[in-house]
């Protein structure tokens, strides 16, 4: 039995990383070349903090998925396949006291 990671979990992690990249690239692009543009520097710092936050969020989501996969693998390894049972015939039911004849 193969257990696959849900697509929405994978998309969430990739979305966090994409957002972190876009925020980081924007912060790099907005960094001012002279002190007179200090407002862009402040915005770049805020975007950089957001990029760092999104990266941490993506890593936490990855750890959560890893823990889920590990637990599912442990449960799959410890379980066993159900054994087929035999059908009870009339004499087995009578011997068990389940029918009155």
Secondary structure, 3 states (H helix, E strand, C coil): CCCCCCHHHHHHHHHHHHHHHHHHHHHHHHCCCCHHHHHHHHHHHHHHHHHHHHHHHHHHHHHHHHHHHHHHHHHHHHCCCCCCCCCCCHHHHHHCCCCCC
